[in-house]
């Protein structure tokens, strides 16, 4: 029997994904999904494999209505159902996009269409799809500043960059929005507000599927690779599954095939990619529990925190690490400190008389038992520092949840991120203890 194909493996996968026959609540009867299915059927979409449902932990998702076998098609969404830049250019916005200089980006075209169609309300041909989209998102750009301040430093910096990027995107798009005034009775400033564009940006950023790059003269040279896929985008992420997803040029459909097996009434997942929790939080606004790709990042500042300040070769060592790409992506994971982190620490812990051996360190060679033990000791100190810091932040979040009820959803999300990181750090601490035992 091939690895991962047996009954035990399937049970383990179901536990990891959190699926259960009795826990998903079918939502096919709800009016918004009835209308969506009618809308999709009119666009030649037929599906009997999946049904919308609500699951604890993941929220809305898609439930299997029949057993799904490995290699089976989960969903095949016709091109007529996809919302792409082609959709936008064929619409009433096309003439305005075509004549605008410099050409708008593909992202701006999609966002403009979403805002405009949402404003149209019941008059929109895309209303059934728009009705099931989230009313708000939990990407860092949508969080309150005091909540963003609670994020790990590296993630906080990226969150602030994300916010600045969206604000610049809005500011640079306002002249284009003004050119659309003939299409609306209301002032475009009230329609294409920052909050409206932010909602559209998050919709594209968190829900779009990838298409092969296309180039249109009326759009900027930025990659035109995004498509919104109604119904298909209800599939939630799990890092424990694998799927094959792509646009089929022969059938003119976006297709997803599973490489896993699913029982009837289980939640069906796809995988957005081998992302750690900080990236999932940044890009999609959620955290994956028991994520095998999750890790805790060690910054340069923390890397040298417990090294002797009297080391005259420290600047040179840091320079070597930087030149060879060992100053970033240093992490603690479920299996302990990463090889990159330990390698960086081994080089930093080289004694003066052993400094000329730095190339051997980067090649993974053992220099001495002393160097090995010292680097493990430093790794343990860093790990304990992170554990203490994480516990302090979790305590602060807990207090804020009691005091700021309006922010409880945002705070709970941040709490889940830190909780997962604490689990990783504790696992790493145990691994380090075992490694150190070998030197005693």
C-alpha positions, -999 to 999 in steps of 0.1 A, spaced: 0 0 0 13 34 -9 22 58 19 -8 81 28 -34 59 11 -45 37 40 -74 40 64 -52 54 92 -40 81 69 -75 91 59 -86 92 96 -56 114 104 -64 137 75 -100 141 86 -89 150 121 -64 175 109 -89 191 85 -115 192 113 -142 176 91 -171 157 106 -203 144 91 -224 157 120 -210 192 123 -216 208 89 -250 225 85 -262 225 49 -272 260 37 -285 251 2 -320 262 14 -310 298 20 -323 323 -4 -289 337 -14 -276 303 -24 -308 294 -42 -304 325 -63 -267 319 -68 -274 283 -81 -300 297 -105 -276 323 -117 -248 297 -122 -272 273 -140 -281 300 -164 -244 303 -172 -241 266 -179 -228 255 -146 -240 221 -133 -228 206 -100 -240 177 -79 -208 171 -59 -209 200 -35 -233 220 -13 -228 252 6 -227 246 44 -215 262 76 -188 245 96 -174 254 131 -139 267 128 -140 275 91 -174 291 87 -190 289 53 -176 262 30 -186 235 6 -198 201 17 -195 169 -3 -229 155 -13 -213 122 -24 -181 104 -17 -152 119 -37 -124 97 -49 -88 106 -55 -84 122 -89 -121 131 -92 -132 164 -104 -144 185 -75 -158 214 -96 -157 226 -131 -167 263 -135 -174 275 -170 -156 306 -183 -189 323 -185 -191 323 -147 -157 338 -142 -153 375 -135 -121 386 -153 -108 418 -169 -125 406 -201 -158 408 -182 -150 444 -172 -139 455 -207 -170 441 -223 -191 460 -198 -202 496 -197 -168 504 -182 -149 492 -212 -150 525 -232 -138 545 -202 -110 520 -195 -99 519 -231 -95 557 -234 -79 563 -200 -42 572 -200 -20 558 -186 -38 525 -189 -54 513 -157 -40 482 -140 -59 449 -142 -65 451 -105 -80 486 -108 -103 474 -136 -116 445 -114 -120 466 -83 -138 493 -102 -163 468 -116 -169 453 -82 -176 487 -66 -198 498 -95 -218 465 -95 -222 465 -58 -235 501 -60 -260 490 -87 -277 467 -62 -306 447 -76 -299 461 -111 -265 443 -112 -263 412 -134 -238 399 -108 -260 405 -78 -264 368 -68 -226 365 -66 -221 398 -48 -247 388 -22 -226 359 -9 -194 379 -8 -182 389 27 -194 423 38 -161 429 56 -126 413 57 -100 405 83 -68 412 64 -44 434 84 -53 464 62 -88 462 76 -78 459 113 -78 487 138 -43 502 144 -43 491 181 -49 455 169 -22 457 143 2 469 170 -3 435 187 11 415 157 46 400 156 71 427 145 78 413 111 41 409 103 32 443 117 57 459 93 42 440 64 7 450 76 17 486 76 32 483 41 -1 467 30 -21 496 44 2 521 27 -1 503 -6 -39 503 -5 -40 539 4 -17 548 -25 -38 526 -48 -69 546 -38 -52 580 -41 -37 572 -75 -71 559 -88 -93 589 -79 -88 607 -112 -99 576 -131 -130 573 -109 -138 609 -116 -138 601 -153 -167 577 -147 -191 604 -135 -212 603 -166 -223 567 -156 -237 577 -123 -264 601 -110 -246 603 -76 -212 619 -71 -184 593 -78 -166 603 -46 -195 589 -26 -195 556 -46 -158 550 -50 -149 558 -14 -118 544 3 -139 518 22 -156 507 -10 -123 503 -28 -108 485 2 -136 460 2 -131 454 -36 -93 451 -31 -97 425 -4 -123 406 -25 -98 402 -53 -68 397 -31 -84 370 -9 -107 352 -34 -93 353 -69 -80 323 -87 -49 323 -110 -52 324 -147 -25 323 -173 -11 359 -179 -28 379 -207 -19 412 -221 -43 439 -233 -33 472 -248 -60 491 -228 -45 478 -195 -11 484 -179 17 459 -181 10 445 -146 2 408 -147 -34 401 -156 -38 368 -138 -67 372 -115 -103 359 -119 -131 357 -94 -148 323 -94 -183 324 -80 -192 293 -58 -158 278 -63 -144 305 -40 -164 291 -11 -138 263 -8 -118 268 23 -81 262 28 -64 234 45 -26 228 45 -32 191 48 -47 185 14 -36 188 -22 -55 196 -53 -48 202 -90 -64 235 -101 -61 253 -135 -81 267 -163 -87 240 -190 -83 256 -224 -101 227 -240 -133 228 -219 -130 265 -213 -136 259 -176 -117 264 -143 -113 229 -129 -102 215 -96 -94 179 -90 -87 164 -56 -58 142 -48 -75 132 -16 -107 112 -8 -137 128 9 -166 111 25 -202 122 20 -210 153 41 -174 162 48 -162 197 42 -141 197 10 -109 218 12 -84 231 -13 -49 243 -5 -39 279 -12 -2 269 -11 24 259 15 20 292 34 30 298 71 4 314 93 18 349 91 14 349 53 -21 334 56 -30 362 80 -15 389 58 -29 377 25 -62 361 35 -70 372 70 -71 339 88 -49 314 107 -46 277 101 -46 255 132 -19 228 132 -4 243 101 27 222 93 42 252 74 38 275 104 69 289 120 82 317 142 106 341 126 138 353 142 149 388 133 185 399 131 180 419 163 170 388 183 196 366 165 224 385 182 206 394 215 224 367 235 258 368 218 287 384 236 290 421 228 328 418 231 331 397 199 352 419 176 344 397 146 307 401 150 302 426 122 322 405 99 302 374 108 269 393 102 283 405 68 291 369 58 256 357 68 240 386 48 262 379 18 252 342 18 215 347 25 215 335 61 202 367 77 165 362 68 140 333 70 155 320 102 128 302 121 116 279 148 92 252 136 73 222 149 105 202 146 127 228 164 150 255 152 155 254 114 187 243 98 192 278 86 188 293 121 212 268 137 238 273 109 236 311 114 241 306 152 270 282 147 288 308 125 281 336 150 293 314 179 327 306 162 356 313 185 383 337 172 407 309 164 381 290 145 367 319 125 385 308 93 362 277 93 331 297 85 328 282 50 327 247 65 299 259 88 278 270 59 284 236 43 270 219 74 302 206 88 307 202 126 335 224 138 336 214 174 314 201 202 318 234 219 305 253 189 276 229 186 266 232 223 270 270 224 248 275 194 221 252 209 223 272 242 218 305 223 189 290 203 173 279 236 177 314 251 160 329 220 133 303 222 126 310 258 126 348 251 99 343 225 79 321 248 79 348 274 71 375 249 43 355 234 27 348 268 29 385 276 11 394 244 -16 368 249 -22 382 283 -25 417 269 -49 404 242 -70 387 268 -73 420 288 -82 439 257 -110 414 248 -126 422 282 -123 459 277 -130 464 240 -159 443 230 -162 460 196 -128 446 187 -133 410 200 -134 394 165 -102 411 155 -85 403 188 -96 367 187 -79 364 153 -47 379 166 -49 356 197 -52 325 175 -20 336 156 0 340 189 -15 308 203 -3 288 173 32 304 176 33 295 213 26 258 204 55 259 180 79 275 204 70 249 231 77 221 206 110 237 197 120 241 233 114 203 238 135 196 207 163 218 219 163 202 253 167 168 237 195 180 215 213 195 245 210 163 264 234 147 239 262 171 252 257 164 289 
